[in-house]
Structure formats: C-alpha cells, structure tokens
Amino acid sequence: MKIRTRYAPSPTGKMHVGNLRTALYEYLIAKHEGGDFLLRIEDTDRERFVEGATDLIYRTLKETGLVHDEGPDKEGDCGPYVQSERVKAGIYQKYAEELIAKKEAYYCFCTQERLESLKQKIDDKEIMVYDKHCLSLSEEEVQEKLAAGVPHVIRQNNPTEGKTVFRDELYGDIEVDNAELDDMILIKSDGYPTYNFANVVDDHLMGITHVVRGNEYISSTPKYNRLYEAFGWDIPVYIHCPLITDEEHHKLSKRSGHSSFEDLIEQGFVTEAVVNFVALLGWSPEGNNEILSLTDLVENFDYHRISKSPAVFDFQKLKWMNGEYLKAMDESSFYEKAKDYIFETLPDIDEDKAKKISAMVKSRIEIWPDIPEMISFFAKLDDYDNALYTHKKMKTDESTALAVLKEILPFLETLENYSNDALYEKISAWISEHGYKNGYVLWPLRIALSGKATTPCGATEIMEILGRDETLARIGKGVLLLGG
C-alpha cells in the first residue's frame, strides 16, 4: 500500500510552529517510504478566514522545501483540494445524507435558546451535552420542518452505552466510554461541514493512510472512527504528537514572540535551521547528530521515535543551531544576506571592507540581527571602562596598557600600509624586538580601538577596517583616557 499523507491547514494567518511540525512530519512520513504528500486547504470556517493566508501557506511550504505532490495548484485524481469548492460540489451533504439513511446521523432543529438550556458545569467549565432530542422526531415531522425551511444542522448519532477502542501509534490502544461521546455536528446550519466531518470524508476520498495531528485531538478520534465504521471505510494510521511548550512549560502561544515560522524568519533565523529544529520538537534521530538537512530527515525519519512527552521550544538551542547553519554557508551566500545589516550599520564603508567584515562575523553570530551590535564600534567608539585593559591571562592592567600604547603609537604613525597582513607583520616584528608577548601588546590595542572586551576579529583586522587616521586617533584617545 502506497503511503499518502496530507497537510490540511486553515487559512487563518501565519503558520504556527505546531502546524509547521505537522506538515513536516506528514511530509517526512510520506517521503521516507516513497509516498505522496498532499495539500488540502480547509477554508470552511469562514469567520476565521484571513485574506492572503492561503498564499502564505503556499509560500511557507515552498520556502521550507515541503513540496506537495497534489493540491489546489497541482491537481491529482482527488480534487477539488479546497474544501469550500467541495462544499459547492455537494460532497459533504451527500455523505451526511448517507449517514442519515443509515441512522448514523439525524437532522437537529433545536434553537440556540434550547441548546443554551442544556449547558452544565463540569470541572468549572460550561459544557453543552446534547440530549438527542431531535432523534425522536418522526420522518413526517422532519420533512415538514425541512419543507418549511426551519434552520437545522445534521448531527452524528453516537451510542450512549458500551466503549469505543482505537489505536494510536504512539499511545497504543485507547478506550473511551461511549457515554462521553457527544453527538457532534456534521453539517452546520449554513450548509458548511464542521472541521471534524470534512476531515473524515476528505481523508477517505483522498486515500490518506497516515494522519498526523496534535494530541489535543485524541479525545475526538473515537467520533472520527465511528464515522469511518459507519461508512465501512478503512481507518487511517493515527500519530498524535506531543504538545509544544515554551521554556516555562506553558503552551507555545503568540505572546512568546516566536510561535510562527514567519516570526522566526523575521527574527533572523534561516529556513533550514528552523525546519531542522522543528523536526526535533518531539522526535529524535538515532545517534547524536542533530544537524540534519531536509534530505537527511527524509532518510532518517521514523515516526515511532516521536516522544509522548511535551516538547520544549528551547530558544537558545534554536539560536545555537542557526549559528551552525550560518557557519556552514559559503562566503558568497552569507555576504548576500549579511550585507544589508552591515551597510545599515556602516553606511559609508566600501564593499571590499564590507566583505571582510562579513567574513569576520560569519562564525561568531547566531542570528542575522547579531551583526549590528557586533560591528557598531567600527562606526563609533562609545565610552568604555578602563577596567577592560586589565586581563590576567595577558598580564595587562591600566598602567601597563598606558605604557604599551604610548610606546607603540609613534611606531604606528610611521606606517603607511594599513592592510591587515602588512600591519600584522610589522607589529609582530615590533613586539618581538621589544621582548613582549603578543597578548601584552595586542590586548590593549584592541581595547583602545574597539572599547569592547570581545570583537569579531583581532587588532590588526580592526585597524585595516578603521584605516590609518581613525586608528591613530582612537589609540591617542586611549592614552588620554588612561591618564597619559
């Protein structure tokens, strides 16, 4: 049997990390076995529909490499692939009426007022449990109401006695008392199917073999299965994934600031790192390697290794992983992205120096927005604490730093070639002639030039970027600040 999976998003806004994980796992399950990955747009919830969100879904799937084999833009044999179009084709109404004929569903004409009266408090929550009132209506009464245009819905007719057992690949066999199964609505009063009913019908008609979703849907699965059984259809393989939480173990929400794919890209993460990280939110490969391309993931993915425990969105780990992807980029690709941040921070710098700065920061940043803060000292030397000159390992303090800077400044004034290689050669020779250790001289130089304890490069590289005049001016300022 060929594996067929589907990603079935609702066009309601940005793609949440949980939705991206669902799409990714569905894609990996299919592609690991040489199967098909489908895209279906579930737009039946018109109140939550967001204009432009469908285009955002296409763009996100394309950017992440999750290329679908069938969908609204790639017609296969199971279209339409947009639920609103399937509504117009009468697909859901047809199957709902088939269930009515089998006594597995029924028309419900109850008013909103009556439904409100059925609400009861359970665990401090107001829950409406339908009492099957309209199931007792005669065929004549039903036809009269339909003919009169009385507003109605179609409800599933679930048993109230016995148990329903279903299997999840991660959680095993799960048993539910049928008394807990509400008669959920299949077709709403506006003629649109509910999410649950449309899912079952579409998954069957599209030949879906494996369904991935969040474990919050476990409680709905018995009602899905009763629909499959009522139609006499094969039940798909279920994989219910663990909840994704923030570092405080609360459900990952929009308030976290990094709950969607778009948020993360805007914050300076690269797509490949986000995909890699999201794959590990609840799943782990064999071995210790966690840096995995999409091709690697396809090859290694085994859904049986998905954990049942909540997955923690470790933001620091994502930043580390992103840094690894940035380090692995070729110099040209890295510069094409980094240059916007470089020129924004240093608008007067020439391209040759910008490329050198790009090479300097490449192995030192974790996300793109790290660049401005790391290189801002090239544009302006901020006030700094003279305590930075003290370094135990370099055996420097404020007094030795002052002596070194005063001693080397006249020598630097004699030099005309301020390229990094020339400077390093000349200064190294000067240090050797004076019997100093490299760090004893280069540490004070770097502090005077940058005003920072950490920089993306060494003193001579900084001098090359700053140029002769600015270099001498900053060292002279360092001498003054140290009391010279």
Solvent accessible surface area in square Angstrom, and as a share of the most:
residue,aa,sasa,rsa
1,M,192,0.86
2,K,115,0.49
3,I,24,0.12
4,R,37,0.13
5,T,0,0.00
6,R,13,0.05
7,Y,8,0.03
8,A,16,0.12
9,P,13,0.08
10,S,39,0.25
11,P,3,0.02
12,T,42,0.24
13,G,25,0.24
14,K,107,0.45
15,M,9,0.04
16,H,53,0.24
17,V,0,0.00
18,G,19,0.18
19,N,71,0.36
20,L,1,0.00
21,R,10,0.04
22,T,25,0.15
23,A,0,0.00
24,L,0,0.00
25,Y,0,0.00
26,E,0,0.00
27,Y,25,0.09
28,L,0,0.00
29,I,4,0.02
30,A,0,0.00
31,K,52,0.22
32,H,77,0.34
33,E,111,0.50
34,G,56,0.54
35,G,3,0.03
36,D,23,0.12
37,F,0,0.00
38,L,0,0.00
39,L,0,0.00
40,R,0,0.00
41,I,3,0.02
42,E,4,0.02
43,D,12,0.06
44,T,8,0.05
45,D,54,0.28
46,R,113,0.41
47,E,171,0.77
48,R,139,0.51
49,F,67,0.28
50,V,66,0.38
51,E,153,0.68
52,G,43,0.41
53,A,2,0.02
54,T,35,0.21
55,D,91,0.47
56,L,27,0.14
57,I,9,0.05
58,Y,58,0.22
59,R,125,0.46
60,T,2,0.01
61,L,2,0.01
62,K,163,0.69
63,E,86,0.39
64,T,8,0.05
65,G,23,0.23
66,L,0,0.00
67,V,84,0.48
68,H,15,0.06
69,D,62,0.32
70,E,24,0.11
71,G,0,0.00
72,P,35,0.22
73,D,86,0.44
74,K,80,0.34
75,E,117,0.52
76,G,31,0.30
77,D,148,0.77
78,C,27,0.16
79,G,32,0.31
80,P,38,0.24
81,Y,1,0.00
82,V,25,0.14
83,Q,1,0.00
84,S,16,0.10
85,E,83,0.37
86,R,3,0.01
87,V,32,0.18
88,K,170,0.72
89,A,67,0.52
90,G,30,0.28
91,I,32,0.16
92,Y,3,0.01
93,Q,64,0.28
94,K,121,0.51
95,Y,28,0.11
96,A,0,0.00
97,E,79,0.35
98,E,61,0.27
99,L,0,0.00
100,I,37,0.19
101,A,82,0.64
102,K,90,0.38
103,K,153,0.65
104,E,58,0.26
105,A,3,0.03
106,Y,15,0.06
107,Y,29,0.11
108,C,4,0.02
109,F,17,0.07
110,C,22,0.13
111,T,79,0.46
112,Q,111,0.49
113,E,131,0.59
114,R,68,0.25
115,L,28,0.14
116,E,80,0.36
117,S,86,0.55
118,L,35,0.17
119,K,81,0.34
120,Q,89,0.39
121,K,153,0.65
122,I,72,0.36
123,D,129,0.67
124,D,136,0.70
125,K,138,0.58
126,E,113,0.51
127,I,68,0.35
128,M,47,0.21
129,V,63,0.36
130,Y,11,0.04
131,D,72,0.37
132,K,44,0.19
133,H,87,0.39
134,C,7,0.04
135,L,74,0.37
136,S,94,0.61
137,L,39,0.19
138,S,46,0.30
139,E,109,0.49
140,E,119,0.53
141,E,75,0.34
142,V,15,0.09
143,Q,89,0.40
144,E,118,0.53
145,K,68,0.29
146,L,51,0.25
147,A,94,0.73
148,A,79,0.62
149,G,57,0.55
150,V,47,0.27
151,P,106,0.67
152,H,59,0.26
153,V,23,0.13
154,I,1,0.01
155,R,4,0.02
156,Q,4,0.02
157,N,34,0.17
158,N,3,0.01
159,P,43,0.27
160,T,81,0.47
161,E,144,0.64
162,G,54,0.52
163,K,114,0.48
164,T,8,0.05
165,V,85,0.49
166,F,7,0.03
167,R,138,0.51
168,D,0,0.00
169,E,51,0.23
170,L,21,0.10
171,Y,66,0.25
172,G,18,0.17
173,D,99,0.52
174,I,37,0.19
175,E,106,0.48
176,V,25,0.14
177,D,58,0.30
178,N,7,0.04
179,A,78,0.60
180,E,125,0.56
181,L,15,0.07
182,D,40,0.21
183,D,4,0.02
184,M,17,0.07
185,I,51,0.26
186,L,0,0.00
187,I,7,0.03
188,K,62,0.26
189,S,80,0.52
190,D,93,0.48
191,G,35,0.33
192,Y,47,0.18
193,P,0,0.00
194,T,24,0.14
195,Y,86,0.33
196,N,35,0.18
197,F,0,0.00
198,A,0,0.00
199,N,4,0.02
200,V,3,0.01
201,V,0,0.00
202,D,0,0.00
203,D,4,0.02
204,H,64,0.29
205,L,62,0.31
206,M,1,0.00
207,G,34,0.33
208,I,14,0.07
209,T,18,0.10
210,H,11,0.05
211,V,2,0.01
212,V,1,0.00
213,R,19,0.07
214,G,15,0.14
215,N,42,0.21
216,E,103,0.46
217,Y,67,0.25
218,I,32,0.16
219,S,83,0.54
220,S,21,0.14
221,T,0,0.00
222,P,0,0.00
223,K,33,0.14
224,Y,3,0.01
225,N,5,0.03
226,R,64,0.23
227,L,1,0.00
228,Y,7,0.03
229,E,98,0.44
230,A,18,0.14
231,F,16,0.07
232,G,65,0.63
233,W,38,0.13
234,D,130,0.67
235,I,70,0.36
236,P,13,0.08
237,V,44,0.25
238,Y,4,0.01
239,I,0,0.00
240,H,0,0.00
241,C,1,0.01
242,P,1,0.00
243,L,62,0.31
244,I,8,0.04
245,T,4,0.03
246,D,23,0.12
247,E,73,0.33
248,E,116,0.52
249,H,130,0.58
250,H,118,0.53
251,K,130,0.55
252,L,5,0.02
253,S,37,0.24
254,K,179,0.76
255,R,219,0.80
256,S,38,0.25
257,G,34,0.33
258,H,22,0.10
259,S,2,0.01
260,S,6,0.04
261,F,4,0.02
262,E,22,0.10
263,D,24,0.13
264,L,0,0.00
265,I,58,0.29
266,E,130,0.58
267,Q,58,0.26
268,G,3,0.02
269,F,4,0.02
270,V,20,0.11
271,T,27,0.16
272,E,104,0.46
273,A,0,0.00
274,V,0,0.00
275,V,6,0.04
276,N,0,0.00
277,F,5,0.02
278,V,0,0.00
279,A,0,0.00
280,L,26,0.13
281,L,7,0.03
282,G,12,0.11
283,W,6,0.02
284,S,53,0.35
285,P,13,0.08
286,E,142,0.64
287,G,63,0.61
288,N,151,0.77
289,N,89,0.45
290,E,59,0.26
291,I,57,0.29
292,L,10,0.05
293,S,51,0.33
294,L,45,0.22
295,T,102,0.59
296,D,49,0.25
297,L,0,0.00
298,V,33,0.19
299,E,124,0.56
300,N,70,0.36
301,F,2,0.01
302,D,57,0.30
303,Y,32,0.12
304,H,110,0.49
305,R,94,0.34
306,I,9,0.05
307,S,47,0.30
308,K,112,0.48
309,S,70,0.45
310,P,82,0.51
311,A,9,0.07
312,V,57,0.33
313,F,0,0.00
314,D,57,0.29
315,F,42,0.18
316,Q,118,0.52
317,K,62,0.26
318,L,0,0.00
319,K,39,0.16
320,W,107,0.38
321,M,0,0.00
322,N,0,0.00
323,G,3,0.03
324,E,51,0.23
325,Y,33,0.12
326,L,0,0.00
327,K,92,0.39
328,A,85,0.66
329,M,52,0.23
330,D,87,0.45
331,E,101,0.45
332,S,77,0.50
333,S,50,0.32
334,F,0,0.00
335,Y,14,0.05
336,E,96,0.43
337,K,95,0.40
338,A,0,0.00
339,K,58,0.24
340,D,93,0.48
341,Y,47,0.18
342,I,0,0.00
343,F,66,0.28
344,E,137,0.61
345,T,28,0.16
346,L,11,0.06
347,P,97,0.61
348,D,142,0.74
349,I,28,0.14
350,D,77,0.40
351,E,95,0.43
352,D,87,0.45
353,K,51,0.22
354,A,0,0.00
355,K,103,0.43
356,K,74,0.31
357,I,0,0.00
358,S,3,0.02
359,A,54,0.42
360,M,22,0.10
361,V,0,0.00
362,K,20,0.09
363,S,68,0.44
364,R,133,0.48
365,I,2,0.01
366,E,64,0.29
367,I,20,0.10
368,W,6,0.02
369,P,56,0.35
370,D,40,0.21
371,I,0,0.00
372,P,40,0.25
373,E,134,0.60
374,M,47,0.21
375,I,0,0.00
376,S,40,0.26
377,F,3,0.01
378,F,17,0.07
379,A,63,0.49
380,K,133,0.56
381,L,22,0.11
382,D,80,0.42
383,D,139,0.72
384,Y,31,0.12
385,D,96,0.50
386,N,33,0.17
387,A,57,0.44
388,L,50,0.25
389,Y,0,0.00
390,T,72,0.42
391,H,48,0.22
392,K,188,0.80
393,K,169,0.71
394,M,59,0.26
395,K,161,0.68
396,T,6,0.04
397,D,59,0.30
398,E,75,0.34
399,S,79,0.51
400,T,35,0.20
401,A,0,0.00
402,L,36,0.18
403,A,57,0.44
404,V,3,0.02
405,L,0,0.00
406,K,107,0.45
407,E,67,0.30
408,I,0,0.00
409,L,31,0.15
410,P,73,0.46
411,F,50,0.21
412,L,0,0.00
413,E,84,0.38
414,T,96,0.56
415,L,20,0.10
416,E,135,0.61
417,N,91,0.47
418,Y,21,0.08
419,S,42,0.27
420,N,39,0.20
421,D,113,0.58
422,A,20,0.15
423,L,0,0.00
424,Y,108,0.41
425,E,122,0.55
426,K,103,0.44
427,I,2,0.01
428,S,35,0.23
429,A,49,0.38
430,W,16,0.06
431,I,4,0.02
432,S,84,0.54
433,E,138,0.62
434,H,76,0.34
435,G,67,0.64
436,Y,69,0.26
437,K,164,0.69
438,N,75,0.39
439,G,18,0.17
440,Y,50,0.19
441,V,0,0.00
442,L,40,0.20
443,W,24,0.09
444,P,0,0.00
445,L,0,0.00
446,R,44,0.16
447,I,0,0.00
448,A,0,0.00
449,L,0,0.00
450,S,3,0.02
451,G,12,0.12
452,K,65,0.27
453,A,44,0.34
454,T,111,0.64
455,T,11,0.06
456,P,4,0.03
457,C,10,0.06
458,G,32,0.31
459,A,6,0.05
460,T,9,0.05
461,E,57,0.25
462,I,0,0.00
463,M,0,0.00
464,E,24,0.11
465,I,12,0.06
466,L,23,0.11
467,G,18,0.18
468,R,70,0.25
469,D,110,0.57
470,E,71,0.32
471,T,0,0.00
472,L,26,0.13
473,A,61,0.48
474,R,8,0.03
475,I,0,0.00
476,G,20,0.20
477,K,72,0.31
478,G,0,0.00
479,V,16,0.09
480,L,129,0.64
481,L,78,0.39
482,L,23,0.12
483,G,66,0.63
484,G,45,0.44
